[in-house]
Amino acid sequence: MSQTHLHFDMYIGRQKPESINNREAACPFCNRAELTDILDERGEIIWLKNKYPVLQDASQTVLIETDQCDSDLSEYSKEHLYALFSFGMEKWLEMAASGSYRSVLFFKNHGPYSGGSIRHPHMQIVGLDHFDYLQDVKREDFEGIVIDRAEGVECNLSTKPRVGFFEYNVILSENGSLHRFADYTQILTHWILHHVNRRCQSYNLFFYQWEGRVIVKVVPRFVASPLYIGYGIPQVGNNLEDVVRELRRHYF
């Protein structure tokens, strides 16, 4: 039977460096000469073991996206964006296919409300020994109003978000274009940081393998809704069509 909770090592957690709110703090990913336990590299992208493995019964790795500490996925050149998605997806799917884990997470934290601690752009790939991340995932989590669709990829705004209020899904079919998948994801991160709300400077990316497709859920992050924290009640905005029209106006 799959676990219902992951165990977090508080002792290791207290040792983690923090640069997301402290721009004067030394960045552990900038001093590349001192990085250890490197698993693979592709250009300036580095995949390595997480130095602070706070999750028990898990294999935690970090994907350093770039050597530019102040950059972000929303700003990458197309060449670098495509290289990053190709490399990250390759490593995630390799771990998932290895048979060594119950399931494998692939996600990104950006900004002070994202749950991250390091400003330098990075993603995480985490193999879970006993936890199945799909156990509470439903088809409706990825259904929504279509924003755009091309080359075997759909970009939509969730009508039944997992947490709320606005969640975006990019759905890659089996023979769809990974470049288009990356393009839509970049557009959504740029939209969140520049158009959603001037106070919104945080987002998460959550990747899923679901029913023969690969999906990334792009979630702007604010202070969590008390109704969700206390009662597990997601909320959804009553202006979804307006949001879709405005997003299309800016990017399509």
KEKE-3310 file (N, C-alpha, C; in steps of 0.2 Angstrom, whole numbers, plus 5000, padded with zeros to 4 digits):
npx = (5004:5002:5011:5004:5009:5024:5039:5048:5065:5069:5080:5090:5084:5085:5098:5099:5104:5098:5093:5083:5075:5085:5096:5109:5115:5127:5126:5124:5124:5130:5144:5152:5163:5164:5154:5147:5144:5140:5129:5126:5129:5124:5130:5128:5119:5116:5115:5113:5116:5105:5111:5105:5096:5080:5069:5064:5066:5068:5076:5084:5087:5094:5092:5101:5097:5104:5119:5116:5112:5102:5093:5078:5066:5056:5063:5072:5082:5076:5084:5090:5080:5073:5084:5085:5072:5072:5083:5079:5067:5071:5080:5070:5061:5069:5072:5060:5057:5066:5062:5066:5059:5043:5036:5041:5044:5044:5048:5047:5051:5048:5052:5046:5035:5034:5038:5051:5069:5081:5087:5093:5089:5082:5077:5069:5071:5064:5065:5053:5052:5041:5029:5016:5013:5002:4991:4981:4977:4966:4957:4950:4958:4966:4958:4950:4947:4952:4966:4976:4980:4991:5002:5000:4999:4991:4986:4978:4966:4963:4947:4943:4952:4966:4970:4967:4967:4968:4974:4985:4987:4998:4997:5005:5004:5006:5014:5017:5024:5039:5045:5035:5028:5037:5037:5024:5024:5034:5028:5017:5023:5029:5018:5012:5022:5022:5009:4998:4996:5003:5009:5012:5025:5029:5029:5024:5030:5023:5026:5018:5015:5003:4990:4996:5001:5011:5011:5011:5008:5005:5007:5002:5008:5002:4999:4992:4975:4964:4953:4956:4967:4961:4950:4951:4945:4945:4945:4938:4941:4928:4930:4935:4935:4937:4951:4957:4954:4962:4975:4977:4976:4989:4998:4995)
npy = (4994:5011:5025:5038:5050:5059:5059:5071:5077:5086:5090:5090:5099:5112:5115:5119:5130:5147:5158:5164:5174:5182:5191:5194:5183:5169:5160:5143:5136:5144:5143:5134:5126:5119:5111:5095:5077:5076:5070:5071:5081:5095:5106:5121:5116:5107:5091:5084:5076:5080:5090:5092:5081:5081:5073:5058:5040:5042:5047:5061:5073:5087:5099:5110:5124:5134:5144:5157:5166:5176:5174:5167:5154:5160:5169:5163:5159:5152:5141:5137:5135:5124:5114:5113:5107:5095:5089:5088:5081:5069:5064:5063:5054:5043:5039:5036:5025:5016:5007:5007:5015:5019:5030:5045:5061:5077:5094:5112:5126:5143:5158:5168:5162:5150:5138:5136:5137:5142:5155:5154:5148:5132:5115:5100:5083:5069:5053:5042:5031:5023:5030:5035:5047:5049:5044:5052:5059:5066:5064:5076:5086:5091:5096:5109:5126:5129:5137:5138:5127:5116:5106:5094:5097:5104:5119:5124:5132:5128:5122:5115:5117:5110:5116:5130:5147:5149:5138:5132:5121:5111:5100:5086:5076:5059:5059:5072:5089:5092:5104:5113:5111:5116:5129:5134:5132:5141:5153:5154:5155:5168:5175:5174:5180:5193:5198:5193:5198:5211:5208:5195:5185:5172:5155:5138:5123:5108:5092:5078:5061:5054:5044:5040:5052:5067:5079:5096:5106:5122:5134:5149:5156:5162:5168:5154:5149:5150:5142:5131:5126:5123:5116:5109:5113:5118:5133:5142:5155:5166:5172:5165:5164:5178:5179:5169:5176:5187:5182:5176:5188:5194:5184:5176)
npz = (5000:4996:5004:5014:5019:5017:5025:5033:5036:5049:5055:5045:5036:5043:5041:5028:5015:5012:5000:4993:4999:5004:4996:4998:5003:5000:4985:4983:4971:4962:4963:4954:4953:4965:4966:4970:4968:4955:4943:4929:4914:4903:4893:4901:4910:4924:4932:4948:4964:4978:4990:5002:5008:5012:5012:5018:5013:5000:4984:4981:4969:4960:4947:4940:4931:4924:4922:4926:4939:4941:4932:4924:4919:4912:4904:4896:4881:4866:4862:4874:4882:4876:4876:4890:4893:4886:4892:4906:4905:4900:4910:4921:4916:4913:4927:4931:4923:4928:4937:4951:4960:4968:4963:4953:4956:4947:4947:4950:4959:4961:4967:4982:4988:4984:4990:4989:4993:4987:4976:4964:4947:4946:4945:4952:4954:4960:4967:4974:4986:4992:4990:4980:4968:4960:4966:4971:4960:4948:4932:4930:4935:4925:4916:4906:4900:4884:4879:4869:4856:4848:4837:4843:4857:4870:4878:4893:4904:4920:4925:4936:4947:4957:4969:4968:4964:4951:4939:4927:4913:4903:4890:4884:4870:4865:4853:4852:4851:4859:4859:4857:4869:4878:4874:4877:4891:4895:4891:4900:4912:4910:4909:4922:4930:4925:4921:4928:4942:4950:4962:4962:4961:4961:4957:4953:4945:4941:4936:4927:4923:4914:4910:4897:4893:4895:4907:4912:4926:4929:4941:4948:4963:4979:4996:5004:5002:5016:5016:5009:5016:5029:5026:5015:5003:4987:4977:4963:4951:4945:4933:4922:4908:4905:4909:4900:4888:4889:4891:4878:4871:4874:4870:4859)
capx = (5000:5006:5011:4999:5013:5031:5043:5053:5070:5069:5087:5093:5080:5088:5105:5098:5105:5092:5095:5077:5073:5091:5100:5116:5118:5130:5122:5127:5124:5135:5151:5151:5169:5163:5148:5149:5139:5136:5126:5127:5129:5123:5131:5128:5114:5120:5111:5117:5112:5103:5116:5101:5090:5076:5064:5066:5064:5068:5082:5083:5092:5093:5093:5103:5095:5108:5124:5114:5108:5096:5088:5072:5063:5052:5067:5077:5082:5073:5089:5092:5073:5072:5089:5083:5066:5074:5087:5075:5062:5075:5082:5064:5058:5074:5072:5053:5057:5071:5059:5069:5055:5036:5035:5046:5042:5048:5044:5051:5049:5051:5049:5046:5029:5034:5041:5059:5074:5087:5084:5096:5085:5083:5071:5070:5068:5064:5062:5050:5052:5035:5024:5013:5011:4996:4986:4975:4976:4960:4957:4947:4963:4969:4953:4950:4946:4958:4969:4978:4982:4995:5007:4999:5000:4986:4987:4972:4965:4959:4940:4942:4959:4967:4970:4964:4961:4970:4980:4986:4989:5000:4997:5009:5001:5012:5018:5017:5030:5042:5047:5029:5026:5041:5035:5018:5026:5037:5023:5013:5027:5030:5011:5011:5026:5021:5002:4993:4996:5010:5012:5014:5032:5030:5025:5027:5028:5022:5025:5014:5014:4996:4986:5000:5003:5015:5007:5014:5003:5009:5003:5004:5008:5001:4997:4987:4968:4962:4948:4960:4971:4957:4944:4953:4940:4948:4941:4940:4938:4922:4931:4940:4934:4941:4958:4959:4954:4968:4981:4977:4978:4996:5003:4993)
capy = (5000:5017:5030:5044:5056:5059:5061:5077:5077:5093:5092:5092:5105:5118:5116:5121:5137:5151:5164:5166:5181:5185:5192:5194:5176:5165:5155:5136:5134:5148:5141:5127:5122:5116:5106:5088:5072:5077:5064:5072:5088:5096:5113:5124:5113:5102:5087:5082:5074:5085:5090:5092:5076:5082:5068:5051:5035:5046:5049:5068:5076:5094:5101:5117:5126:5139:5147:5164:5166:5180:5173:5163:5151:5164:5173:5159:5159:5146:5136:5135:5132:5117:5110:5111:5103:5089:5086:5087:5076:5063:5061:5061:5048:5038:5037:5033:5019:5012:5002:5008:5019:5019:5035:5050:5068:5082:5100:5118:5131:5149:5164:5167:5159:5143:5133:5135:5141:5145:5159:5151:5143:5125:5110:5094:5076:5065:5046:5041:5023:5020:5035:5035:5054:5049:5041:5057:5063:5064:5067:5083:5090:5093:5098:5116:5130:5129:5143:5137:5120:5115:5101:5088:5100:5108:5123:5126:5135:5123:5123:5112:5117:5106:5120:5136:5149:5148:5134:5131:5114:5110:5093:5084:5069:5054:5061:5079:5092:5094:5111:5117:5110:5120:5136:5135:5133:5148:5158:5154:5158:5175:5178:5174:5185:5200:5201:5191:5202:5214:5206:5188:5184:5165:5150:5131:5118:5101:5087:5072:5056:5053:5041:5040:5059:5071:5086:5101:5110:5129:5137:5155:5155:5167:5164:5148:5150:5146:5137:5125:5123:5120:5111:5105:5116:5122:5138:5144:5161:5167:5176:5161:5166:5184:5177:5166:5181:5192:5179:5176:5194:5195:5179:5172)
capz = (5000:4996:5009:5014:5020:5017:5031:5032:5041:5051:5056:5038:5034:5047:5038:5021:5014:5010:4996:4990:5002:5006:4990:5000:5005:4995:4981:4982:4964:4958:4963:4951:4954:4971:4966:4971:4966:4949:4939:4922:4912:4896:4892:4907:4914:4928:4936:4953:4970:4982:4996:5008:5006:5018:5012:5020:5009:4993:4981:4979:4964:4958:4940:4939:4924:4920:4926:4927:4945:4941:4926:4925:4914:4907:4900:4892:4874:4864:4862:4880:4884:4873:4879:4897:4894:4884:4897:4912:4904:4899:4917:4925:4913:4915:4934:4932:4920:4931:4942:4957:4964:4967:4958:4953:4955:4943:4949:4950:4964:4959:4971:4990:4990:4980:4994:4988:4997:4983:4971:4957:4944:4947:4946:4957:4952:4967:4967:4980:4987:4994:4989:4973:4968:4956:4970:4972:4954:4944:4925:4930:4937:4919:4911:4907:4894:4880:4877:4862:4854:4841:4836:4848:4863:4873:4884:4895:4911:4924:4927:4943:4950:4963:4975:4966:4961:4943:4937:4920:4911:4896:4890:4878:4868:4864:4847:4852:4850:4865:4859:4859:4876:4882:4873:4881:4898:4896:4890:4906:4918:4909:4910:4929:4933:4922:4919:4933:4948:4951:4968:4960:4959:4963:4954:4953:4939:4943:4930:4928:4918:4916:4904:4891:4891:4900:4908:4917:4929:4930:4946:4952:4971:4984:5002:5003:5004:5022:5015:5007:5022:5034:5025:5008:4998:4982:4975:4956:4949:4941:4927:4918:4901:4904:4909:4894:4882:4890:4889:4871:4868:4875:4867:4853)
cpx = (5004:5006:5006:5003:5020:5034:5048:5058:5071:5076:5091:5090:5083:5095:5104:5100:5099:5094:5089:5074:5079:5096:5108:5119:5122:5126:5126:5128:5128:5142:5151:5157:5168:5157:5150:5143:5136:5135:5127:5126:5127:5124:5131:5123:5117:5114:5115:5113:5111:5108:5112:5095:5085:5070:5067:5063:5063:5075:5081:5089:5089:5095:5095:5102:5100:5113:5122:5110:5102:5091:5082:5069:5059:5056:5072:5076:5078:5077:5090:5085:5072:5078:5087:5077:5068:5078:5083:5070:5066:5077:5076:5061:5062:5073:5065:5053:5062:5068:5062:5064:5047:5034:5041:5043:5047:5044:5049:5047:5052:5048:5048:5040:5028:5036:5048:5063:5080:5084:5087:5091:5086:5077:5073:5067:5069:5061:5059:5049:5046:5029:5022:5010:5004:4990:4980:4974:4970:4960:4955:4952:4966:4964:4952:4948:4952:4960:4972:4980:4986:5000:5007:5000:4994:4988:4980:4972:4961:4952:4939:4949:4960:4967:4966:4969:4962:4976:4980:4989:4992:5001:5000:5006:5007:5016:5018:5024:5033:5043:5040:5027:5030:5039:5029:5019:5029:5032:5019:5017:5028:5023:5010:5015:5025:5014:4997:4991:5002:5013:5014:5020:5034:5026:5028:5025:5028:5021:5022:5015:5007:4992:4990:5002:5008:5012:5011:5009:5007:5004:5006:5003:5007:5001:4992:4980:4967:4957:4951:4964:4967:4953:4946:4948:4944:4943:4943:4937:4932:4923:4936:4940:4938:4948:4960:4959:4960:4974:4982:4979:4985:5000:5001:4989)
cpy = (5006:5021:5035:5050:5054:5062:5066:5077:5084:5095:5094:5099:5112:5119:5119:5128:5141:5157:5167:5173:5185:5186:5193:5188:5173:5160:5148:5134:5138:5146:5134:5123:5117:5111:5099:5083:5073:5071:5065:5080:5089:5104:5116:5121:5107:5098:5084:5080:5080:5085:5090:5088:5076:5076:5061:5046:5038:5047:5056:5071:5083:5095:5108:5119:5130:5141:5155:5164:5170:5179:5169:5160:5155:5169:5169:5160:5152:5140:5133:5132:5125:5112:5108:5106:5096:5085:5084:5081:5069:5060:5059:5054:5042:5035:5034:5026:5014:5006:5002:5012:5018:5024:5040:5057:5072:5089:5106:5123:5137:5155:5162:5163:5152:5137:5132:5139:5144:5149:5156:5147:5136:5121:5104:5088:5072:5058:5044:5033:5020:5024:5036:5042:5054:5046:5046:5061:5061:5067:5074:5088:5094:5096:5106:5120:5131:5136:5143:5129:5119:5110:5096:5091:5104:5112:5125:5129:5131:5126:5120:5112:5113:5110:5126:5142:5148:5144:5132:5124:5114:5103:5090:5077:5065:5056:5069:5082:5095:5102:5116:5117:5115:5128:5138:5136:5139:5153:5159:5157:5165:5178:5179:5180:5192:5203:5199:5196:5205:5211:5198:5187:5176:5160:5143:5128:5111:5096:5081:5067:5053:5050:5042:5047:5062:5077:5090:5105:5117:5133:5143:5154:5162:5164:5160:5150:5146:5141:5130:5122:5120:5115:5107:5107:5120:5127:5140:5151:5161:5170:5172:5163:5173:5183:5174:5171:5186:5189:5178:5182:5196:5191:5176:5176)
cpz = (5000:5002:5008:5015:5019:5023:5030:5038:5043:5053:5050:5036:5037:5044:5031:5020:5011:5006:4992:4992:5004:5000:4992:5002:4999:4992:4981:4975:4959:4957:4961:4952:4961:4972:4966:4969:4960:4945:4931:4920:4905:4895:4899:4912:4918:4932:4942:4959:4974:4989:5003:5007:5012:5018:5014:5015:5002:4991:4978:4974:4962:4951:4940:4932:4920:4925:4928:4933:4945:4936:4928:4919:4909:4903:4896:4885:4872:4864:4869:4883:4882:4875:4886:4897:4891:4889:4903:4911:4903:4906:4921:4922:4914:4922:4935:4929:4923:4935:4949:4962:4963:4962:4958:4952:4951:4944:4949:4955:4961:4963:4978:4992:4987:4984:4993:4993:4993:4977:4964:4954:4944:4947:4951:4954:4958:4966:4974:4981:4988:4992:4981:4972:4964:4960:4971:4966:4950:4937:4925:4932:4931:4914:4912:4900:4890:4878:4870:4862:4848:4842:4842:4855:4865:4879:4886:4902:4915:4926:4934:4945:4956:4969:4974:4967:4953:4943:4930:4918:4904:4896:4883:4876:4866:4858:4847:4852:4857:4865:4860:4866:4880:4881:4877:4889:4900:4895:4897:4912:4916:4911:4918:4932:4930:4921:4924:4938:4949:4958:4967:4957:4961:4959:4955:4947:4942:4937:4932:4922:4919:4909:4897:4889:4897:4901:4913:4919:4931:4935:4949:4959:4974:4991:5001:5006:5011:5021:5013:5013:5027:5033:5018:5003:4993:4980:4967:4955:4945:4935:4923:4911:4900:4904:4903:4888:4883:4889:4882:4868:4868:4871:4861:4848)
residu = (MET:SER:GLN:THR:HIS:LEU:HIS:PHE:ASP:MET:TYR:ILE:GLY:ARG:GLN:LYS:PRO:GLU:SER:ILE:ASN:ASN:ARG:GLU:ALA:ALA:CYS:PRO:PHE:CYS:ASN:ARG:ALA:GLU:LEU:THR:ASP:ILE:LEU:ASP:GLU:ARG:GLY:GLU:ILE:ILE:TRP:LEU:LYS:ASN:LYS:TYR:PRO:VAL:LEU:GLN:ASP:ALA:SER:GLN:THR:VAL:LEU:ILE:GLU:THR:ASP:GLN:CYS:ASP:SER:ASP:LEU:SER:GLU:TYR:SER:LYS:GLU:HIS:LEU:TYR:ALA:LEU:PHE:SER:PHE:GLY:MET:GLU:LYS:TRP:LEU:GLU:MET:ALA:ALA:SER:GLY:SER:TYR:ARG:SER:VAL:LEU:PHE:PHE:LYS:ASN:HIS:GLY:PRO:TYR:SER:GLY:GLY:SER:ILE:ARG:HIS:PRO:HIS:MET:GLN:ILE:VAL:GLY:LEU:ASP:HIS:PHE:ASP:TYR:LEU:GLN:ASP:VAL:LYS:ARG:GLU:ASP:PHE:GLU:GLY:ILE:VAL:ILE:ASP:ARG:ALA:GLU:GLY:VAL:GLU:CYS:ASN:LEU:SER:THR:LYS:PRO:ARG:VAL:GLY:PHE:PHE:GLU:TYR:ASN:VAL:ILE:LEU:SER:GLU:ASN:GLY:SER:LEU:HIS:ARG:PHE:ALA:ASP:TYR:THR:GLN:ILE:LEU:THR:HIS:TRP:ILE:LEU:HIS:HIS:VAL:ASN:ARG:ARG:CYS:GLN:SER:TYR:ASN:LEU:PHE:PHE:TYR:GLN:TRP:GLU:GLY:ARG:VAL:ILE:VAL:LYS:VAL:VAL:PRO:ARG:PHE:VAL:ALA:SER:PRO:LEU:TYR:ILE:GLY:TYR:GLY:ILE:PRO:GLN:VAL:GLY:ASN:ASN:LEU:GLU:ASP:VAL:VAL:ARG:GLU:LEU:ARG:ARG:HIS:TYR:PHE)
# end
